Amino acid sequence: MSNIEKKEQNLNLLIDKLNSISLSYSQPEYEIEKIKIERNELSNNKKKIEKQNQELMREHKYLKEKLQKLQLEVSQKSELEERFKKDIEDLSQETESLVGEIDKWQM
């Protein structure tokens, strides 16, 4: 379980506990307000973290796709480079063969 998931689970548990506190307890009003404020802060933090997580997931997906495209590009360029090297080698051998033929005719 990732760190974010653990934090989210802990926040959810805490929010559930805060929601389940009954007002029937003989708690002073300021404590009840304090608990409500804390609950709202936790809820807001949770929403903020979820939003950040969604943004990170979108960015991750974008970067992953970009990496795949770059890998494909590199692969294609490598193929072209190999073909180019082979063509140069073939031309080099052909040139040597022609030079040999020319030397035969000149003798």
Contacts in CASP RR format, 6 or more apart in sequence:
PFRMAT RR
TARGET T0000
AUTHOR 0000-0000-0000
METHOD contacts of the structure
MODEL  1
MSNIEKKEQNLNLLIDKLNSISLSYSQPEYEIEKIKIERNELSNNKKKIE
KQNQELMREHKYLKEKLQKLQLEVSQKSELEERFKKDIEDLSQETESLVG
EIDKWQM
1 9 0 8 1.000
4 49 0 8 1.000
4 53 0 8 1.000
7 49 0 8 1.000
8 46 0 8 1.000
8 49 0 8 1.000
8 50 0 8 1.000
11 42 0 8 1.000
11 45 0 8 1.000
11 46 0 8 1.000
11 49 0 8 1.000
12 46 0 8 1.000
14 42 0 8 1.000
15 39 0 8 1.000
15 42 0 8 1.000
15 43 0 8 1.000
15 46 0 8 1.000
18 35 0 8 1.000
18 38 0 8 1.000
18 39 0 8 1.000
18 42 0 8 1.000
19 39 0 8 1.000
21 35 0 8 1.000
23 32 0 8 1.000
END
